[in-house]
Amino acid sequence: MSGPSADAPRSRRLLYGVTASLIAVALAGGAWFLFGRGQAAVGCDALVKDQRVRSALGTHYSSGMSCSELGAAVRTSTTGSGAGPRTKAQADSMKQILLAVNESLDGTGQSIAADLRRPLAESLAGYANDVQEILDGLTSAYFDADGQDDPAWQDEAGYHFSVSYGDLVSVLRAVSQDPAAYVVLRNAQTEWGAAQLASLLREKMNDTLLVAPTHNASALGNYDAIAADVVRHKGASSGARWADTVNTELRRPATVAPVTPRSALSDRITRSWRASLVSVPAARRTDELRNQGPFMFTTWAEAVGLSQERTKAVEGLYRSSNESGYGRLMEHLKMS
């Protein structure tokens, strides 16, 4: 009798241990389903169920779309093949998707699912001119059409959309949690700015046209502020890894086709900028981004033979414009 009675407590302890382990596994699985899998799915589900997204995606919409499928549908609906002027349907779709994404944000920049960040960046890269104009805030047509119900409008370059500065900045900031997505956005602005500069070749003595490209520096200043904000919020270690990835990717040719025609001169400007990033020390990689606007201009000035006196004068305007864009976005982030 002593044998069985002695073994009983051990058996019960073993049974309790196995049961507790099974319960722990079940609870962990449930927690993952509810809080891990659930959080990612909820972020996508909310957008998939949004009537604006459903309408914007049109025939590319499916009620059971995953995050990656939603991202692919967004790219197709907003940019089509990628190149060429935008249609009214594409520009209207980009606006409604951006508005829906902005309303889905929770203020942390984390609520855009990881699978959506890069596709959203690629879609917005297809509207680099509109993004620049909204960030600059200097063209009245974009103020006149930034209401939620305002449709896309047409000019000689195709159709355009507009949203408020705050709505755009919130989405750009959230998307930029992914360094690869940030690079897509910044490269699109780089290509656009280089094309603007290259178009000045025959008009290099016209002061008005020399001042106009400072809008590129202003837009880049906004991206500089986004980078600084991402690095600051990620903390030292994660922020450094983000900056390292951005530096590495910016040194490579853009993977998204530019929306403006390329030329030998615009390619020279972008190649020179990429090459300049190779020797930047790790500790300065975020700060060095703020030199891009002036660097691009001086590269253009050297290529077209602009005098040093005039180059320095306009370079000063570039730096002032960059500071303005940087400060405006930083102030907005503090207030939001």
ZADO-1210 file (C-alpha; in nm, 4 decimals, padded with zeros to 6 digits):
<atoms>
<atom x="00.0000" y="00.0000" z="00.0000" code="MET" pos="1"/>
<atom x="00.2851" y="00.2287" z="00.0675" code="SER" pos="2"/>
<atom x="00.3935" y="00.2171" z="-00.3034" code="GLY" pos="3"/>
<atom x="00.0731" y="00.3389" z="-00.4663" code="PRO" pos="4"/>
<atom x="00.0025" y="00.5997" z="-00.2005" code="SER" pos="5"/>
<atom x="00.3532" y="00.7401" z="-00.2378" code="ALA" pos="6"/>
<atom x="00.3247" y="00.7555" z="-00.6164" code="ASP" pos="7"/>
<atom x="-00.0113" y="00.9314" z="-00.6082" code="ALA" pos="8"/>
<atom x="00.1193" y="01.2790" z="-00.5189" code="PRO" pos="9"/>
<atom x="00.3858" y="01.2510" z="-00.7868" code="ARG" pos="10"/>
<atom x="00.1227" y="01.1497" z="-01.0424" code="SER" pos="11"/>
<atom x="-00.1026" y="01.4356" z="-00.9432" code="ARG" pos="12"/>
<atom x="00.1881" y="01.6813" z="-00.9635" code="ARG" pos="13"/>
<atom x="00.2759" y="01.5521" z="-01.3086" code="LEU" pos="14"/>
<atom x="-00.0854" y="01.5795" z="-01.4183" code="LEU" pos="15"/>
<atom x="-00.1132" y="01.9311" z="-01.2778" code="TYR" pos="16"/>
<atom x="00.2118" y="02.0308" z="-01.4482" code="GLY" pos="17"/>
<atom x="00.1016" y="01.9004" z="-01.7880" code="VAL" pos="18"/>
<atom x="-00.2393" y="02.0636" z="-01.7501" code="THR" pos="19"/>
<atom x="-00.0847" y="02.3962" z="-01.6514" code="ALA" pos="20"/>
<atom x="00.1497" y="02.3808" z="-01.9491" code="SER" pos="21"/>
<atom x="-00.1376" y="02.3112" z="-02.1851" code="LEU" pos="22"/>
<atom x="-00.3361" y="02.5989" z="-02.0393" code="ILE" pos="23"/>
<atom x="-00.0376" y="02.8312" z="-02.0724" code="ALA" pos="24"/>
<atom x="00.0089" y="02.7318" z="-02.4367" code="VAL" pos="25"/>
<atom x="-00.3603" y="02.7807" z="-02.5038" code="ALA" pos="26"/>
<atom x="-00.3615" y="03.1186" z="-02.3368" code="LEU" pos="27"/>
<atom x="-00.0493" y="03.2251" z="-02.5234" code="ALA" pos="28"/>
<atom x="-00.2054" y="03.1163" z="-02.8500" code="GLY" pos="29"/>
<atom x="-00.5239" y="03.3007" z="-02.7657" code="GLY" pos="30"/>
<atom x="-00.3331" y="03.6119" z="-02.6714" code="ALA" pos="31"/>
<atom x="-00.1417" y="03.5984" z="-02.9990" code="TRP" pos="32"/>
<atom x="-00.4666" y="03.5563" z="-03.1859" code="PHE" pos="33"/>
<atom x="-00.6397" y="03.8384" z="-03.0040" code="LEU" pos="34"/>
<atom x="-00.3568" y="04.0832" z="-02.9530" code="PHE" pos="35"/>
<atom x="-00.0859" y="03.9853" z="-03.2005" code="GLY" pos="36"/>
<atom x="-00.2608" y="03.8548" z="-03.5080" code="ARG" pos="37"/>
<atom x="-00.5685" y="04.0527" z="-03.4175" code="GLY" pos="38"/>
<atom x="-00.3972" y="04.3905" z="-03.4078" code="GLN" pos="39"/>
<atom x="-00.2429" y="04.3533" z="-03.7527" code="ALA" pos="40"/>
<atom x="-00.5671" y="04.2187" z="-03.8989" code="ALA" pos="41"/>
<atom x="-00.7803" y="04.4892" z="-03.7386" code="VAL" pos="42"/>
<atom x="-00.5633" y="04.7604" z="-03.8955" code="GLY" pos="43"/>
<atom x="-00.6163" y="04.6127" z="-04.2410" code="CYS" pos="44"/>
<atom x="-00.9770" y="04.5128" z="-04.1811" code="ASP" pos="45"/>
<atom x="-01.0727" y="04.8672" z="-04.0884" code="ALA" pos="46"/>
<atom x="-00.9323" y="04.9973" z="-04.4158" code="LEU" pos="47"/>
<atom x="-01.0783" y="04.7149" z="-04.6228" code="VAL" pos="48"/>
<atom x="-01.4212" y="04.7881" z="-04.4756" code="LYS" pos="49"/>
<atom x="-01.3892" y="05.1628" z="-04.5333" code="ASP" pos="50"/>
<atom x="-01.6319" y="05.2659" z="-04.8074" code="GLN" pos="51"/>
<atom x="-01.3817" y="05.5143" z="-04.9494" code="ARG" pos="52"/>
<atom x="-01.1244" y="05.2386" z="-04.9945" code="VAL" pos="53"/>
<atom x="-01.3831" y="05.0057" z="-05.1455" code="ARG" pos="54"/>
<atom x="-01.4819" y="05.2726" z="-05.3960" code="SER" pos="55"/>
<atom x="-01.1215" y="05.3759" z="-05.4693" code="ALA" pos="56"/>
<atom x="-01.0116" y="05.0198" z="-05.5470" code="LEU" pos="57"/>
<atom x="-01.3069" y="04.9507" z="-05.7755" code="GLY" pos="58"/>
<atom x="-01.2686" y="04.6174" z="-05.9549" code="THR" pos="59"/>
<atom x="-00.9472" y="04.5494" z="-05.7604" code="HIS" pos="60"/>
<atom x="-01.1419" y="04.5333" z="-05.4341" code="TYR" pos="61"/>
<atom x="-01.2116" y="04.2103" z="-05.2444" code="SER" pos="62"/>
<atom x="-01.3834" y="04.1883" z="-04.9072" code="SER" pos="63"/>
<atom x="-01.1375" y="03.9304" z="-04.7766" code="GLY" pos="64"/>
<atom x="-00.8178" y="04.1079" z="-04.8748" code="MET" pos="65"/>
<atom x="-00.5020" y="04.0567" z="-04.6710" code="SER" pos="66"/>
<atom x="-00.2714" y="04.3477" z="-04.5946" code="CYS" pos="67"/>
<atom x="-00.0365" y="04.2594" z="-04.8796" code="SER" pos="68"/>
<atom x="-00.3275" y="04.2169" z="-05.1220" code="GLU" pos="69"/>
<atom x="-00.4644" y="04.5535" z="-05.0159" code="LEU" pos="70"/>
<atom x="-00.1264" y="04.7129" z="-05.0773" code="GLY" pos="71"/>
<atom x="-00.1032" y="04.5649" z="-05.4261" code="ALA" pos="72"/>
<atom x="-00.4551" y="04.6839" z="-05.5078" code="ALA" pos="73"/>
<atom x="-00.3738" y="05.0350" z="-05.3845" code="VAL" pos="74"/>
<atom x="-00.0699" y="05.0534" z="-05.6148" code="ARG" pos="75"/>
<atom x="-00.2685" y="04.9333" z="-05.9149" code="THR" pos="76"/>
<atom x="-00.5655" y="05.1616" z="-05.8515" code="SER" pos="77"/>
<atom x="-00.3628" y="05.4772" z="-05.7945" code="THR" pos="78"/>
<atom x="-00.0759" y="05.4506" z="-06.0421" code="THR" pos="79"/>
<atom x="-00.1659" y="05.1808" z="-06.2948" code="GLY" pos="80"/>
<atom x="00.1487" y="05.0943" z="-06.4874" code="SER" pos="81"/>
<atom x="00.3464" y="05.3503" z="-06.2881" code="GLY" pos="82"/>
<atom x="00.4520" y="05.5963" z="-06.5577" code="ALA" pos="83"/>
<atom x="00.2603" y="05.8595" z="-06.7484" code="GLY" pos="84"/>
<atom x="00.0034" y="06.1241" z="-06.6546" code="PRO" pos="85"/>
<atom x="-00.2519" y="06.0228" z="-06.3922" code="ARG" pos="86"/>
<atom x="-00.6159" y="05.9770" z="-06.4808" code="THR" pos="87"/>
<atom x="-00.8956" y="06.1371" z="-06.2822" code="LYS" pos="88"/>
<atom x="-00.9960" y="05.7996" z="-06.1385" code="ALA" pos="89"/>
<atom x="-00.6384" y="05.7311" z="-06.0224" code="GLN" pos="90"/>
<atom x="-00.5921" y="06.0727" z="-05.8599" code="ALA" pos="91"/>
<atom x="-00.9316" y="06.0542" z="-05.6892" code="ASP" pos="92"/>
<atom x="-00.8433" y="05.7057" z="-05.5637" code="SER" pos="93"/>
<atom x="-00.5117" y="05.8266" z="-05.4210" code="MET" pos="94"/>
<atom x="-00.6864" y="06.1031" z="-05.2312" code="LYS" pos="95"/>
<atom x="-00.9570" y="05.8833" z="-05.0813" code="GLN" pos="96"/>
<atom x="-00.7097" y="05.6132" z="-04.9767" code="ILE" pos="97"/>
<atom x="-00.4824" y="05.8705" z="-04.8164" code="LEU" pos="98"/>
<atom x="-00.7751" y="06.0203" z="-04.6242" code="LEU" pos="99"/>
<atom x="-00.8886" y="05.6776" z="-04.5062" code="ALA" pos="100"/>
<atom x="-00.5381" y="05.5823" z="-04.3950" code="VAL" pos="101"/>
<atom x="-00.4962" y="05.9113" z="-04.2113" code="ASN" pos="102"/>
<atom x="-00.8185" y="05.8573" z="-04.0166" code="GLU" pos="103"/>
<atom x="-00.7038" y="05.5065" z="-03.9220" code="SER" pos="104"/>
<atom x="-00.3896" y="05.6350" z="-03.7484" code="LEU" pos="105"/>
<atom x="-00.3709" y="05.6173" z="-03.3704" code="ASP" pos="106"/>
<atom x="-00.1109" y="05.8896" z="-03.3211" code="GLY" pos="107"/>
<atom x="00.1827" y="05.6530" z="-03.2691" code="THR" pos="108"/>
<atom x="00.2822" y="05.6002" z="-03.6307" code="GLY" pos="109"/>
<atom x="00.2498" y="05.2266" z="-03.5722" code="GLN" pos="110"/>
<atom x="-00.1043" y="05.1722" z="-03.6942" code="SER" pos="111"/>
<atom x="-00.0220" y="05.1279" z="-04.0619" code="ILE" pos="112"/>
<atom x="00.0392" y="04.7580" z="-04.1052" code="ALA" pos="113"/>
<atom x="00.3933" y="04.6741" z="-04.2106" code="ALA" pos="114"/>
<atom x="00.2716" y="04.5182" z="-04.5365" code="ASP" pos="115"/>
<atom x="00.1017" y="04.8440" z="-04.6327" code="LEU" pos="116"/>
<atom x="00.3854" y="05.0899" z="-04.5738" code="ARG" pos="117"/>
<atom x="00.5931" y="05.0186" z="-04.8828" code="ARG" pos="118"/>
<atom x="00.2935" y="04.9983" z="-05.1235" code="PRO" pos="119"/>
<atom x="00.1561" y="05.3255" z="-04.9882" code="LEU" pos="120"/>
<atom x="00.4968" y="05.4883" z="-05.0317" code="ALA" pos="121"/>
<atom x="00.5205" y="05.3618" z="-05.3891" code="GLU" pos="122"/>
<atom x="00.1723" y="05.4933" z="-05.4657" code="SER" pos="123"/>
<atom x="00.2537" y="05.8368" z="-05.3240" code="LEU" pos="124"/>
<atom x="00.5835" y="05.8360" z="-05.5138" code="ALA" pos="125"/>
<atom x="00.3728" y="05.8315" z="-05.8280" code="GLY" pos="126"/>
<atom x="00.2400" y="06.1727" z="-05.7252" code="TYR" pos="127"/>
<atom x="00.5716" y="06.3366" z="-05.6356" code="ALA" pos="128"/>
<atom x="00.4645" y="06.6671" z="-05.7891" code="ASN" pos="129"/>
<atom x="00.1437" y="06.6788" z="-05.5825" code="ASP" pos="130"/>
<atom x="00.3218" y="06.5733" z="-05.2643" code="VAL" pos="131"/>
<atom x="00.5808" y="06.8464" z="-05.3169" code="GLN" pos="132"/>
<atom x="00.3152" y="07.1112" z="-05.3784" code="GLU" pos="133"/>
<atom x="00.1226" y="07.0151" z="-05.0646" code="ILE" pos="134"/>
<atom x="00.4396" y="07.0177" z="-04.8556" code="LEU" pos="135"/>
<atom x="00.5449" y="07.3554" z="-04.9981" code="ASP" pos="136"/>
<atom x="00.2017" y="07.5094" z="-04.9480" code="GLY" pos="137"/>
<atom x="00.2613" y="07.7839" z="-05.2059" code="LEU" pos="138"/>
<atom x="00.0249" y="07.6976" z="-05.4916" code="THR" pos="139"/>
<atom x="-00.3329" y="07.8170" z="-05.4573" code="SER" pos="140"/>
<atom x="-00.4797" y="07.5338" z="-05.6656" code="ALA" pos="141"/>
<atom x="-00.3824" y="07.2878" z="-05.3926" code="TYR" pos="142"/>
<atom x="-00.5461" y="07.4991" z="-05.1214" code="PHE" pos="143"/>
<atom x="-00.8622" y="07.5230" z="-05.3300" code="ASP" pos="144"/>
<atom x="-00.8885" y="07.1441" z="-05.3684" code="ALA" pos="145"/>
<atom x="-00.7769" y="07.0086" z="-05.0290" code="ASP" pos="146"/>
<atom x="-01.1268" y="06.9530" z="-04.8887" code="GLY" pos="147"/>
<atom x="-01.2335" y="06.5931" z="-04.8344" code="GLN" pos="148"/>
<atom x="-01.4969" y="06.6117" z="-05.1094" code="ASP" pos="149"/>
<atom x="-01.2934" y="06.8114" z="-05.3607" code="ASP" pos="150"/>
<atom x="-01.2233" y="06.6070" z="-05.6758" code="PRO" pos="151"/>
<atom x="-00.9050" y="06.5787" z="-05.8775" code="ALA" pos="152"/>
<atom x="-00.8429" y="06.8492" z="-06.1370" code="TRP" pos="153"/>
<atom x="-00.6610" y="06.8494" z="-06.4685" code="GLN" pos="154"/>
<atom x="-00.3841" y="07.0510" z="-06.6290" code="ASP" pos="155"/>
<atom x="-00.1352" y="06.9835" z="-06.9086" code="GLU" pos="156"/>
<atom x="00.0504" y="06.7331" z="-06.6896" code="ALA" pos="157"/>
<atom x="-00.2554" y="06.5216" z="-06.6122" code="GLY" pos="158"/>
<atom x="-00.4799" y="06.5016" z="-06.3072" code="TYR" pos="159"/>
<atom x="-00.3813" y="06.6094" z="-05.9563" code="HIS" pos="160"/>
<atom x="-00.5186" y="06.5633" z="-05.6069" code="PHE" pos="161"/>
<atom x="-00.4788" y="06.7603" z="-05.2871" code="SER" pos="162"/>
<atom x="-00.5333" y="06.7059" z="-04.9161" code="VAL" pos="163"/>
<atom x="-00.4488" y="06.9198" z="-04.6167" code="SER" pos="164"/>
<atom x="-00.0861" y="06.9501" z="-04.5120" code="TYR" pos="165"/>
<atom x="-00.1606" y="06.7797" z="-04.1796" code="GLY" pos="166"/>
<atom x="-00.3313" y="06.4808" z="-04.3384" code="ASP" pos="167"/>
<atom x="-00.0420" y="06.4233" z="-04.5777" code="LEU" pos="168"/>
<atom x="00.2292" y="06.4677" z="-04.3155" code="VAL" pos="169"/>
<atom x="00.0629" y="06.2230" z="-04.0766" code="SER" pos="170"/>
<atom x="00.0606" y="05.9504" z="-04.3413" code="VAL" pos="171"/>
<atom x="00.4162" y="06.0239" z="-04.4589" code="LEU" pos="172"/>
<atom x="00.5390" y="06.0047" z="-04.1002" code="ARG" pos="173"/>
<atom x="00.3583" y="05.6767" z="-04.0296" code="ALA" pos="174"/>
<atom x="00.4727" y="05.5168" z="-04.3557" code="VAL" pos="175"/>
<atom x="00.8319" y="05.6191" z="-04.2804" code="SER" pos="176"/>
<atom x="00.8521" y="05.3831" z="-03.9830" code="GLN" pos="177"/>
<atom x="00.9758" y="05.1466" z="-04.2539" code="ASP" pos="178"/>
<atom x="01.3136" y="05.2769" z="-04.3769" code="PRO" pos="179"/>
<atom x="01.2609" y="05.1225" z="-04.7204" code="ALA" pos="180"/>
<atom x="00.9308" y="05.3103" z="-04.7568" code="ALA" pos="181"/>
<atom x="01.0987" y="05.6340" z="-04.6488" code="TYR" pos="182"/>
<atom x="01.3660" y="05.5833" z="-04.9144" code="VAL" pos="183"/>
<atom x="01.0987" y="05.5383" z="-05.1819" code="VAL" pos="184"/>
<atom x="00.9388" y="05.8692" z="-05.0837" code="LEU" pos="185"/>
<atom x="01.2665" y="06.0594" z="-05.0622" code="ARG" pos="186"/>
<atom x="01.3942" y="05.9174" z="-05.3901" code="ASN" pos="187"/>
<atom x="01.0763" y="06.0332" z="-05.5614" code="ALA" pos="188"/>
<atom x="01.1396" y="06.3870" z="-05.4373" code="GLN" pos="189"/>
<atom x="01.5045" y="06.3628" z="-05.5428" code="THR" pos="190"/>
<atom x="01.4116" y="06.2592" z="-05.8962" code="GLU" pos="191"/>
<atom x="01.1523" y="06.5359" z="-05.9159" code="TRP" pos="192"/>
<atom x="01.3933" y="06.8005" z="-05.7916" code="GLY" pos="193"/>
<atom x="01.6674" y="06.6854" z="-06.0288" code="ALA" pos="194"/>
<atom x="01.4270" y="06.7076" z="-06.3222" code="ALA" pos="195"/>
<atom x="01.3299" y="07.0610" z="-06.2180" code="GLN" pos="196"/>
<atom x="01.6934" y="07.1655" z="-06.2082" code="LEU" pos="197"/>
<atom x="01.7769" y="06.9984" z="-06.5377" code="ALA" pos="198"/>
<atom x="01.4942" y="07.1882" z="-06.7075" code="SER" pos="199"/>
<atom x="01.6702" y="07.5169" z="-06.6235" code="LEU" pos="200"/>
<atom x="01.9659" y="07.4469" z="-06.8515" code="LEU" pos="201"/>
<atom x="01.8675" y="07.6965" z="-07.1202" code="ARG" pos="202"/>
<atom x="01.7334" y="07.9528" z="-06.8743" code="GLU" pos="203"/>
<atom x="02.0231" y="07.9560" z="-06.6306" code="LYS" pos="204"/>
<atom x="02.0501" y="08.3360" z="-06.6330" code="MET" pos="205"/>
<atom x="01.6858" y="08.3849" z="-06.5323" code="ASN" pos="206"/>
<atom x="01.6685" y="08.4689" z="-06.1608" code="ASP" pos="207"/>
<atom x="01.3018" y="08.3742" z="-06.1367" code="THR" pos="208"/>
<atom x="01.3698" y="08.0234" z="-06.2576" code="LEU" pos="209"/>
<atom x="01.6700" y="07.9939" z="-06.0289" code="LEU" pos="210"/>
<atom x="01.4530" y="08.0705" z="-05.7273" code="VAL" pos="211"/>
<atom x="01.1712" y="07.8340" z="-05.8264" code="ALA" pos="212"/>
<atom x="01.3647" y="07.5091" z="-05.7584" code="PRO" pos="213"/>
<atom x="01.4049" y="07.6116" z="-05.3941" code="THR" pos="214"/>
<atom x="01.0643" y="07.4470" z="-05.3557" code="HIS" pos="215"/>
<atom x="01.2546" y="07.1188" z="-05.3867" code="ASN" pos="216"/>
<atom x="01.4693" y="07.2159" z="-05.0904" code="ALA" pos="217"/>
<atom x="01.1583" y="07.2991" z="-04.8897" code="SER" pos="218"/>
<atom x="01.0032" y="06.9595" z="-04.9608" code="ALA" pos="219"/>
<atom x="01.3310" y="06.7869" z="-04.8753" code="LEU" pos="220"/>
<atom x="01.3313" y="06.9808" z="-04.5495" code="GLY" pos="221"/>
<atom x="01.0025" y="06.8115" z="-04.4624" code="ASN" pos="222"/>
<atom x="01.1585" y="06.4718" z="-04.5282" code="TYR" pos="223"/>
<atom x="01.4605" y="06.5717" z="-04.3196" code="ASP" pos="224"/>
<atom x="01.2282" y="06.6454" z="-04.0283" code="ALA" pos="225"/>
<atom x="01.0482" y="06.3149" z="-04.0706" code="ILE" pos="226"/>
<atom x="01.3821" y="06.1310" z="-04.0566" code="ALA" pos="227"/>
<atom x="01.4873" y="06.3190" z="-03.7436" code="ALA" pos="228"/>
<atom x="01.1533" y="06.2461" z="-03.5767" code="ASP" pos="229"/>
<atom x="01.1625" y="05.8745" z="-03.6616" code="VAL" pos="230"/>
<atom x="01.5185" y="05.8376" z="-03.5289" code="VAL" pos="231"/>
<atom x="01.4359" y="06.0266" z="-03.2108" code="ARG" pos="232"/>
<atom x="01.1299" y="05.8169" z="-03.1319" code="HIS" pos="233"/>
<atom x="01.2967" y="05.4869" z="-03.2131" code="LYS" pos="234"/>
<atom x="01.5733" y="05.5496" z="-02.9630" code="GLY" pos="235"/>
<atom x="01.9506" y="05.5243" z="-02.9989" code="ALA" pos="236"/>
<atom x="01.9916" y="05.1655" z="-03.1128" code="SER" pos="237"/>
<atom x="01.6840" y="05.1245" z="-03.3332" code="SER" pos="238"/>
<atom x="01.7221" y="05.4779" z="-03.4661" code="GLY" pos="239"/>
<atom x="02.0804" y="05.4101" z="-03.5697" code="ALA" pos="240"/>
<atom x="01.9747" y="05.0941" z="-03.7535" code="ARG" pos="241"/>
<atom x="01.6992" y="05.2872" z="-03.9313" code="TRP" pos="242"/>
<atom x="01.9458" y="05.5591" z="-04.0365" code="ALA" pos="243"/>
<atom x="02.1999" y="05.2986" z="-04.1534" code="ASP" pos="244"/>
<atom x="01.9386" y="05.1274" z="-04.3691" code="THR" pos="245"/>
<atom x="01.8247" y="05.4574" z="-04.5171" code="VAL" pos="246"/>
<atom x="02.1821" y="05.5572" z="-04.5985" code="ASN" pos="247"/>
<atom x="02.2531" y="05.2226" z="-04.7640" code="THR" pos="248"/>
<atom x="01.9355" y="05.2267" z="-04.9722" code="GLU" pos="249"/>
<atom x="01.9711" y="05.5907" z="-05.0784" code="LEU" pos="250"/>
<atom x="02.3114" y="05.5079" z="-05.2273" code="ARG" pos="251"/>
<atom x="02.1432" y="05.2744" z="-05.4749" code="ARG" pos="252"/>
<atom x="01.9427" y="05.3797" z="-05.7847" code="PRO" pos="253"/>
<atom x="01.5737" y="05.4371" z="-05.7197" code="ALA" pos="254"/>
<atom x="01.3566" y="05.1275" z="-05.7599" code="THR" pos="255"/>
<atom x="01.0385" y="05.3192" z="-05.8482" code="VAL" pos="256"/>
<atom x="01.0252" y="05.4802" z="-06.1920" code="ALA" pos="257"/>
<atom x="01.0244" y="05.8624" z="-06.1706" code="PRO" pos="258"/>
<atom x="00.7102" y="06.0447" z="-06.2786" code="VAL" pos="259"/>
<atom x="00.9118" y="06.3051" z="-06.4694" code="THR" pos="260"/>
<atom x="01.1308" y="06.2481" z="-06.7771" code="PRO" pos="261"/>
<atom x="01.4943" y="06.1768" z="-06.6947" code="ARG" pos="262"/>
<atom x="01.7856" y="06.3375" z="-06.8754" code="SER" pos="263"/>
<atom x="02.1638" y="06.3124" z="-06.8738" code="ALA" pos="264"/>
<atom x="02.1802" y="06.6156" z="-06.6448" code="LEU" pos="265"/>
<atom x="01.9167" y="06.4960" z="-06.3973" code="SER" pos="266"/>
<atom x="02.0897" y="06.1571" z="-06.3845" code="ASP" pos="267"/>
<atom x="02.4224" y="06.3311" z="-06.3152" code="ARG" pos="268"/>
<atom x="02.2663" y="06.5202" z="-06.0237" code="ILE" pos="269"/>
<atom x="02.1110" y="06.2099" z="-05.8648" code="THR" pos="270"/>
<atom x="02.4247" y="06.0000" z="-05.9181" code="ARG" pos="271"/>
<atom x="02.6412" y="06.2651" z="-05.7526" code="SER" pos="272"/>
<atom x="02.4086" y="06.2829" z="-05.4539" code="TRP" pos="273"/>
<atom x="02.4091" y="05.9044" z="-05.4094" code="ARG" pos="274"/>
<atom x="02.7874" y="05.8918" z="-05.4332" code="ALA" pos="275"/>
<atom x="02.8264" y="06.1636" z="-05.1703" code="SER" pos="276"/>
<atom x="02.6515" y="05.9460" z="-04.9112" code="LEU" pos="277"/>
<atom x="02.9135" y="05.6726" z="-04.9196" code="VAL" pos="278"/>
<atom x="03.1636" y="05.8556" z="-04.6995" code="SER" pos="279"/>
<atom x="02.9165" y="05.9973" z="-04.4452" code="VAL" pos="280"/>
<atom x="03.0065" y="05.8838" z="-04.0890" code="PRO" pos="281"/>
<atom x="02.7396" y="05.6781" z="-03.9147" code="ALA" pos="282"/>
<atom x="02.6818" y="05.9429" z="-03.6484" code="ALA" pos="283"/>
<atom x="02.6003" y="06.2063" z="-03.9132" code="ARG" pos="284"/>
<atom x="02.3776" y="06.0119" z="-04.1493" code="ARG" pos="285"/>
<atom x="02.0519" y="06.1758" z="-04.0476" code="THR" pos="286"/>
<atom x="02.2038" y="06.5251" z="-04.0293" code="ASP" pos="287"/>
<atom x="02.3713" y="06.4881" z="-04.3680" code="GLU" pos="288"/>
<atom x="02.0333" y="06.4557" z="-04.5375" code="LEU" pos="289"/>
<atom x="01.9799" y="06.8248" z="-04.4735" code="ARG" pos="290"/>
<atom x="02.2575" y="06.9101" z="-04.7193" code="ASN" pos="291"/>
<atom x="02.0821" y="06.7446" z="-05.0115" code="GLN" pos="292"/>
<atom x="01.9020" y="07.0489" z="-05.1523" code="GLY" pos="293"/>
<atom x="02.2107" y="07.2726" z="-05.1672" code="PRO" pos="294"/>
<atom x="02.4218" y="06.9789" z="-05.2895" code="PHE" pos="295"/>
<atom x="02.1858" y="06.9150" z="-05.5807" code="MET" pos="296"/>
<atom x="02.1847" y="07.2817" z="-05.6757" code="PHE" pos="297"/>
<atom x="02.5627" y="07.3238" z="-05.6687" code="THR" pos="298"/>
<atom x="02.5986" y="07.0063" z="-05.8756" code="THR" pos="299"/>
<atom x="02.3652" y="07.1571" z="-06.1345" code="TRP" pos="300"/>
<atom x="02.5434" y="07.4938" z="-06.1196" code="ALA" pos="301"/>
<atom x="02.8816" y="07.3325" z="-06.1867" code="GLU" pos="302"/>
<atom x="02.7377" y="07.1347" z="-06.4778" code="ALA" pos="303"/>
<atom x="02.5921" y="07.4411" z="-06.6511" code="VAL" pos="304"/>
<atom x="02.8818" y="07.6737" z="-06.5678" code="GLY" pos="305"/>
<atom x="02.7022" y="07.9138" z="-06.3348" code="LEU" pos="306"/>
<atom x="02.9328" y="08.1664" z="-06.1721" code="SER" pos="307"/>
<atom x="03.0365" y="08.1074" z="-05.8113" code="GLN" pos="308"/>
<atom x="02.8870" y="08.4400" z="-05.7078" code="GLU" pos="309"/>
<atom x="02.5426" y="08.3527" z="-05.8381" code="ARG" pos="310"/>
<atom x="02.5734" y="07.9954" z="-05.7148" code="THR" pos="311"/>
<atom x="02.6395" y="08.1079" z="-05.3592" code="LYS" pos="312"/>
<atom x="02.3456" y="08.3490" z="-05.3654" code="ALA" pos="313"/>
<atom x="02.0971" y="08.0836" z="-05.4730" code="VAL" pos="314"/>
<atom x="02.2554" y="07.8216" z="-05.2466" code="GLU" pos="315"/>
<atom x="02.1679" y="08.0510" z="-04.9583" code="GLY" pos="316"/>
<atom x="01.8059" y="08.0529" z="-05.0733" code="LEU" pos="317"/>
<atom x="01.8146" y="07.6742" z="-05.0840" code="TYR" pos="318"/>
<atom x="01.9330" y="07.6510" z="-04.7249" code="ARG" pos="319"/>
<atom x="01.6724" y="07.8997" z="-04.6082" code="SER" pos="320"/>
<atom x="01.3979" y="07.7118" z="-04.7903" code="SER" pos="321"/>
<atom x="01.5159" y="07.3823" z="-04.6433" code="ASN" pos="322"/>
<atom x="01.5109" y="07.5262" z="-04.2912" code="GLU" pos="323"/>
<atom x="01.1606" y="07.6562" z="-04.3486" code="SER" pos="324"/>
<atom x="01.0295" y="07.3147" z="-04.4556" code="GLY" pos="325"/>
<atom x="01.2094" y="07.1426" z="-04.1703" code="TYR" pos="326"/>
<atom x="01.0796" y="07.3826" z="-03.9077" code="GLY" pos="327"/>
<atom x="00.7224" y="07.3734" z="-04.0325" code="ARG" pos="328"/>
<atom x="00.6980" y="06.9967" z="-04.0151" code="LEU" pos="329"/>
<atom x="00.8683" y="06.9758" z="-03.6759" code="MET" pos="330"/>
<atom x="00.6233" y="07.2307" z="-03.5398" code="GLU" pos="331"/>
<atom x="00.3319" y="07.0341" z="-03.6811" code="HIS" pos="332"/>
<atom x="00.4535" y="06.7112" z="-03.5204" code="LEU" pos="333"/>
<atom x="00.4793" y="06.8838" z="-03.1835" code="LYS" pos="334"/>
<atom x="00.1226" y="07.0100" z="-03.2111" code="MET" pos="335"/>
<atom x="-00.0306" y="06.6850" z="-03.3365" code="SER" pos="336"/>
</atoms>
